[in-house]
Amino acid sequence: MAPPSRGATSAWVVERPGPISSAPLRLVERRIAQPGPYELLVRVRTCGVCRTDLHLAEGDLAPRKPQCTPGHEVVGEVVDAGHAVQDFRPGDRVGAAWLAGTCGECRYCRTGRENLCPSSRYTGWDIDGGFAEHLVVDARFAYRLPEGWNDEEAAPLLCAGIIGYRALQRADLPPGGRLGIYGFGASAHLTAQLAIARGADVHVVTRSPTAQRLALELGAASAGAGAPPEPLDAAILFAPAGHLVPVALSALDRGGTLAIAGIHLSAIPPLEYARHLFQERTVRSVTANTREDGRAYLAEAARLRPTVRVTSYPMRRADRALDDLGAGRLTGVAVLVVQ
């Protein structure tokens, strides 16, 4: 397969961050980039739509690159590889995720905490992402994908799945414990299945009747808009709603842990020490993921084969997918498909 050496490719860019109703994204044509020594040029097949993409488009996350292309749940085909790449070659199916690069030298990178690297870079934030026909990715941060998953099912594993995996680890759920999940979108519906497979009782809190039904179909012990029916050993907050932090903390049993999974959160109301934190209740944030998180989750997902509830959109309707996500019209995860 001859690598493309010239020509144009289509891509969405964040032209002017603002409400989705103001059309902050624009579809453009640009020259196909050539990969560097350690990079892959990837022809995009599918790209999952994450709430982080919505935060970038609407300006909740300040753009780090002018006219950046969002998207970091990318499944594609390698069409060219730099001369130093050893693990991939043209024709391989490959996954590109949120973490795009680290320095490899700081104390965080040297101690297995590369997600905290001050020089870390992210797909669809620092470098152009997968809302496009092509992208360039560092081969050292790319993933081989499990066999048996089609492209649309595989894409959400690369962020919704991986971040949910790390959030579950951070929640410190004991074996056979009781887990609360607040918000039930893309990441939550995969994380719930992972926790259930590990033996947990999962209680889902969401206002959406459709999401409640999906949670019960996937094996949740309960799903509703009110408080869980029993004290929780751990909880994960997926909704970007700070007012739910004290709500989730008050539902924890003694020694319980709340993990906050989002990159953006609205303001948290004041906490009452005796009600929300005393008796060794803990609050933890979740910051990106390590490559080891990604490899571990993909291996576990290959064994468990979770259901991935997908709503597909053609790549040319990326703006519509983000609008549906922001309006709460989606259950599961949106995936863009290059046609």
C-alpha positions, 0 to 999 in steps of 0.5 A: 500500500503506497502511503499518501504523499500529497492531497487533502483530507477532511477534518472538523476544527474548533473554530470559535469555542462556544455553545454547540448552538453557536456552531463552534465546529467547522468542517475544513480541508487540509493537507495530509500530514507526513509521520515523523520517525516514531509516528503513524499516519492513520486513516480513520475508520471510526471515532467515538464522541466523548464529553471531553470533546463537547467541553473543548468545543464549548470552551469549558476546556481552553483550546491548546492548539488553534483550530484543533480537531477533537476526537480521541477514541480512534480506530483506523488503519495504518497507511504509513509509518516512520522509520523508527516504528517497530510495532506497526506497519501499513495495513494494521488496525490501530487504536489512538486514545486520549494520552498522546505523549509524555516526556518519559523522564520526569519523576511521574513517568519514572514511577509509573504515573505518566498520566501526571507528567507535566509535559503530557500531551493529549489527542484532540487537545494538544494535537489534532484528533480523530474527527477527521479522515486522517490523523498522525499518532505516536506509535508508542502511545497507540494500541493494538485492538482485541480481535472480535470487536468491529470498529464501531464497538472498539472505538469507545473502549479507547476512552470511555472504557479506559477512563472508566477502568482507571476510575474504578481502580481509584474508587478502591471498591472492595471485592463483592462491594457496593458501587454507586455510579452517578450519571450513566453515559458512555463510560459509565455503561462500560464501567458498570459491566466491568464492576458487575463482572468483578462481583460488585452490586452496582447502583446507578443514579441517573434522571434518564428513564432510558439510561435507567432501563439500560442499567438494569438490562446490563445487570445493575442492582438498582437504577433510579433518580434518588439515593441508592437503596443501601450504603455504598463502599465506593462511588464514581461520579461521571456526570460533570455536576459538582453539586452531586459530590456531597450527594455521593459522599453522603451515600458512602458507608464508613471508609468509602471512596468517591472517584470523580472521573471527569476532566471538567466539573462544575462548582462543588458546594460546601461540604460538611465535615461530619456528614460528608468526610468524617469516618474516613470517607475519601474523595479522589480525582481521576486524571487521564490514564497510563498506557498500562491502564489502557493495555490492562483494560483492553485485555480485560474487555477482551475476556469479558466482552461487555455490551457497547451501546452505540449510536452511529453518525456519519463523520460529516454529522459530528456537530449533530452528535455533539449536540445530541450528547449535550442535550442528553439525547444519547444513551450509551456512546456516539461513534462517528463513521468515515463513509 
